[in-house]
Amino acid sequence: MTQADMAAQIAGKDGFIAALDQSGGSTPKALRLYGVPETAWTTEQEMFDLIHQMRTRIIKSPAFTGDKVIGAILFEQTMDRDIDGVPTAEYLWKQRRVVPFLKVDKGLAEASDGVKLMKPMPNLDATLERAVAKGIFGTKMRSVVDAADAKGIAAIVDQQFEVGRQILGHGLVPILEPEVTISIADKAEAEDMLLAEITKHLDDIPAGQRIMLKLTLPTKANLYKPLVDDPRVMRVVALSGGYTRDEANEKLAQNTGVIASFSRALTEGLSADQGDDEFNAVLAGAIDSIYEASRAG
């Protein structure tokens, strides 16, 4: 059974999850880092065509397989597109043995109480139904903690778990991502508050179901080990959060049982101008280093 095979891979296999889910707001920066300036497109459609070409090149690279990349998070438009005439999620699983996830949030609301909650998602049920039909295994949704504010952090975790239960209702595994901004002065305190709130909410998960968590690499190594060990948590993954790949790998290796889910740190060093041999070599090096850091942890 495909769903059971995907669950076994995500829950127990060595490797990491690639975050290929840049949305409209973050796509220009991702393309710029890839060597494609904003002058290269005139419409949003052209911009999304370019980022799909980049993602396709990554996914089809020889190193991008389930041997080390156990999952990949997709933007909704990527899910709706094809690779070599095959729907992207189907291509990932059947051709690369990589488990497909879908980013479902619609961006961040205005800051309040030191956090940015997710914007409302009125069409979420319809999106989840499409995701199931396209062979998606799980979802991801991001909100942001900018201060150690108890009220704000409680609100952000409440929202993540509330939407998470809605996602579980469709048979999908939600990745809850309450990101803590790495540059804030009270990051360690915010992480302590976040851990306490998440721990409290784990009792809300329906019996027999599991969630995943995507968290900022903590100031205190192994802070999230209790979450790694909790049977209601399928996997704890870490975002790179603005750290360089080397910094993120170093911090990741200090956190037992946590694996990577990097975006910019994965694509660091890739360029549209590179020939296939150079591109594939750079990507293979990145995948190897992130894989080893995920295993070391």
DRENMAR-642945 format. One line per 5 residues: for each residue x, y, z of C-alpha. Coordinates in Angstrom, 2 decimals, padded with zeros to 5 digits, always signed. Each point is the difference from the previous one (the first is absolute). Layout:
N
X,Y,Z; ...
This chain:
297
+000.00,+000.00,+000.00; +001.52,+003.30,-001.09; -001.10,+002.06,+003.02; +001.44,-002.59,+002.39; +003.26,-000.12,-001.99
+000.26,+003.79,+000.10; -000.69,+000.06,+003.74; +002.67,-002.61,+000.67; +002.55,+001.99,-002.01; -000.75,+003.31,+001.71
-000.18,-001.48,+003.49; +003.06,-002.20,-000.07; +002.37,+000.51,-002.91; +003.28,+001.89,+000.19; -000.08,+003.14,-002.12
-001.59,+003.43,-000.11; -002.91,+001.90,-001.53; +000.66,+002.52,-002.77; -002.03,+003.20,+000.22; -000.83,+000.96,-003.60
-003.02,+002.09,+000.96; +000.93,+003.64,-000.65; -003.26,+001.85,-000.63; -000.74,+003.27,-001.78; +001.66,+002.17,+002.63
+003.23,-001.98,+000.31; +000.42,-001.12,-003.62; +001.79,+003.16,-001.28; +002.70,-000.39,+002.65; +000.38,-003.72,-000.72
+000.40,+000.73,-003.71; +002.45,+002.83,+000.68; +002.18,-002.32,+002.08; -000.20,-002.46,-002.90; +001.36,+002.68,-002.31
-003.30,+001.00,-001.64; -000.63,+003.76,+000.38; -003.45,+001.54,+000.26; +000.49,+001.42,-003.49; -000.30,-003.57,-001.31
-003.80,+000.06,+000.29; -002.79,+002.48,-000.55; -002.99,-001.91,+001.41; -000.59,-002.14,+003.08; -000.71,-002.95,-002.28
+003.44,+000.35,-001.60; +001.56,+000.19,+003.47; -001.70,-003.23,+001.05; +001.06,-001.64,-003.27; +003.62,+000.83,+000.86
-000.18,-001.31,+003.56; -001.63,-003.21,-001.28; +002.92,-000.44,-002.40; +002.37,+000.35,+002.97; -001.95,-002.48,+002.11
-000.25,-002.44,-002.88; +003.75,+000.14,-000.50; +000.55,-000.74,+003.69; -002.51,-002.86,+000.13; +001.39,-001.66,-003.15
+003.62,+000.26,+001.19; +001.56,-003.45,+000.57; +000.68,+000.71,+003.70; -003.60,+000.99,+000.76; -001.44,-003.39,+000.93
-001.57,-001.67,+003.01; +003.37,-001.44,+000.94; +000.75,+003.27,+001.82; -002.91,+002.37,-000.73; -002.90,-001.79,+001.66
-002.58,+002.72,-000.67; -000.59,+003.29,-001.80; -002.37,+002.87,+000.78; -001.71,+001.52,-003.04; -001.69,+003.32,-000.71
-003.61,-000.40,-001.15; +000.83,+001.08,-003.56; +002.78,-002.60,-000.09; -002.48,-002.70,+001.02; -002.24,+001.10,-002.87
+002.81,-000.19,-002.57; +001.71,-002.93,-001.71; +003.54,-001.28,-000.38; +000.51,-001.76,-003.35; -003.76,-000.25,-000.38
-000.49,-001.63,+003.42; -001.69,+001.89,+002.89; +002.75,+001.24,+002.34; -001.07,-001.92,+003.12; -000.34,-003.23,-001.98
+003.38,+000.58,-001.64; +001.66,+000.57,+003.38; -001.26,-003.26,+001.48; +000.02,-002.33,-003.00; +003.15,+001.26,-001.74
+002.12,+001.29,+002.91; -001.50,-001.82,+003.02; -000.39,+003.36,+001.78; -003.12,+000.55,+002.13; -002.01,+003.07,-001.10
-001.30,+002.63,+002.44; -001.96,+003.17,-000.78; +000.35,+003.49,+001.48; -003.56,+001.06,+000.81; +000.26,+003.31,+001.83
-000.80,+003.25,-001.79; +002.66,+002.11,+001.64; +000.25,+001.96,+003.22; -002.43,+002.37,+001.68; +001.12,+003.32,+001.50
+002.16,-000.23,+003.12; -001.77,-000.10,+003.36; +001.24,-000.96,+003.48; +003.47,-000.72,-001.38; -001.15,-002.54,-002.60
-001.35,-000.21,-003.52; -002.88,-002.43,-000.24; -001.03,-001.62,-003.27; -002.51,+001.78,-002.20; -003.43,-001.65,-000.19
-000.29,-002.99,-002.34; -003.70,-000.07,-000.97; +000.56,-002.45,-002.87; +002.21,-002.40,+001.94; -002.38,-002.98,-000.17
-000.17,+000.25,-003.79; +003.79,+000.29,-000.21; +000.41,-003.07,+002.21; -002.42,-002.00,-002.14; +002.05,+000.87,-003.10
+003.20,-000.91,+001.84; -001.35,-003.44,+000.92; -001.08,-000.58,-003.60; +003.49,+000.88,-001.22; +001.78,-002.41,+002.35
+001.29,+002.49,+002.56; +001.00,-001.59,+003.33; +000.04,+003.02,+002.32; -000.08,+003.77,+000.29; +002.01,+002.86,+001.43
-001.07,+003.38,+001.36; +002.15,+002.78,+001.43; -000.50,+002.71,+002.57; +002.69,+002.08,+001.73; +001.06,+000.82,+003.56
+001.84,+003.33,+000.29; +000.07,+000.35,+003.80; -000.29,-001.99,+003.22; -003.59,+001.11,+000.50; -002.05,-002.60,+001.87
-003.34,+001.16,-001.40; +001.26,+000.08,-003.58; +001.71,-003.39,+000.19; -003.11,-001.58,+001.51; -002.05,+001.43,-002.87
+002.41,-001.23,-002.65; +000.03,-003.56,+001.36; -003.79,+000.02,+000.42; -000.39,+000.93,-003.66; +002.54,-002.54,-001.23
-001.66,-002.87,+001.85; -003.54,+001.08,-000.93; +000.85,-000.03,-003.71; +002.06,-003.14,+000.51; -003.07,-001.87,+001.22
-001.89,+001.14,-003.10; +002.81,-001.40,-002.17; +000.06,-003.29,+001.92; -003.71,-000.29,-000.78; +000.90,-000.36,-003.69
+002.45,-002.83,+000.67; +003.06,+002.20,-000.49; +002.91,+000.48,+002.42; +000.45,+003.68,+000.93; +003.40,+001.58,+000.57
-000.57,+002.79,+002.53; +002.58,+002.76,-000.44; +000.06,+002.70,+002.68; +003.33,+001.54,-001.04; +002.03,+001.97,+002.55
+001.94,+002.82,-001.66; +003.71,-000.71,+000.52; +001.01,+003.64,+000.55; -002.22,+000.88,+002.97; +001.69,+000.77,+003.33
-002.31,-002.26,+002.02; +000.13,-003.00,-002.35; +000.84,-002.54,+002.72; -002.84,+001.20,+002.22; -002.43,-000.09,-002.92
+001.05,-003.59,-000.75; -000.63,-001.07,+003.59; -003.50,+001.49,-000.19; -000.60,-001.65,-003.37; +001.03,-003.42,+001.29
-002.36,+000.32,+002.98; -002.94,+000.99,-002.21; +000.62,-002.75,-002.55; +000.31,-002.61,+002.75; -003.31,+001.11,+001.48
-001.75,-000.23,-003.38; +001.22,-003.49,-000.87; -002.92,-001.34,+002.03; -002.30,+001.56,-002.63; +001.16,-002.42,-002.69
-002.66,-002.64,-000.71; +000.89,-003.52,+001.12; +001.96,-001.97,-002.55; +001.10,+003.04,-002.00; +003.32,+001.84,-000.16
+001.27,+003.42,-000.97; +003.40,+001.33,-000.99; +001.75,+003.14,+001.22; +002.31,+002.35,-001.91; +001.94,+002.14,+002.45
+002.82,+002.50,+000.02; +003.32,-001.51,+001.10; -000.06,+000.75,+003.74; +002.48,+002.07,+001.98; +000.25,-002.84,+002.53
+000.99,-003.27,-001.70; -002.52,-002.84,+000.37; -002.67,+002.32,+001.39; -002.58,-001.77,-002.15; +001.11,-003.56,+000.81
-003.22,-000.63,+002.00; -001.95,+000.72,-003.19; +002.25,-002.28,-002.04; -000.74,-002.79,+002.49; -003.77,+000.59,+000.21
-001.94,-002.76,-001.81; -002.54,+002.55,-001.24; +002.73,+001.76,-002.00; +000.99,-001.80,-003.20; +003.12,+002.12,-000.53
+001.57,+003.27,+001.12; +001.69,+001.88,-002.83; +001.99,+003.21,+000.09; -000.05,+003.03,-002.26; +003.24,+001.77,-000.88
-001.56,+003.33,+000.91; +002.60,+002.27,-001.57; +003.08,-001.90,+001.16; +002.51,-000.94,-002.65; +000.06,-003.68,-000.92
+003.16,-000.59,+002.05; -001.47,+001.77,+003.05; -003.31,-001.82,-000.33; +001.70,-003.39,-000.41; +002.19,+000.63,+003.04
-002.99,+000.91,+002.18; -002.10,-002.84,-001.40; +002.64,-002.59,+000.88; -000.30,+001.06,+003.66; -003.71,-000.92,+000.18
-000.60,-003.72,+000.37; -002.77,-001.40,-002.17; -000.75,+003.27,-001.84; +000.43,-000.02,-003.78; +000.27,+002.88,-002.45
-002.72,+001.62,-002.06; +002.11,+002.65,-001.70; -000.93,+002.34,-002.83; +002.57,+002.71,-000.68; +002.75,-002.02,+001.67
-000.72,-002.87,-002.41; +000.19,+002.15,-003.15; +002.99,+002.07,+001.17; +002.59,+000.03,-002.77; -002.33,-001.06,-002.82
-000.19,+002.23,-003.06; -002.02,+000.09,-003.19; +003.28,+000.60,-001.88; +001.57,-003.28,+001.13; +000.27,-002.87,-002.44
-001.68,-003.22,+001.03; +003.19,-001.62,+001.27; +000.87,+002.93,+002.26; -003.59,+000.49,+001.14; -000.38,-003.68,+000.88
+003.34,-000.06,+001.81; -000.85,+003.05,+002.13; -003.44,-001.38,+000.84; +001.42,-003.43,+000.82; +002.49,+001.62,+002.38
-002.78,+001.93,+001.71; -002.18,-003.09,+000.31; +002.87,-002.05,+001.41; +000.88,+002.60,+002.63; -003.61,+000.50,+001.13
-000.56,-003.76,+000.07; +003.06,-000.56,+002.17; -001.01,+002.79,+002.39; -003.50,-001.51,+000.26; +001.50,-003.42,+000.76
+002.49,+001.45,+002.49; -002.81,+001.46,+002.00
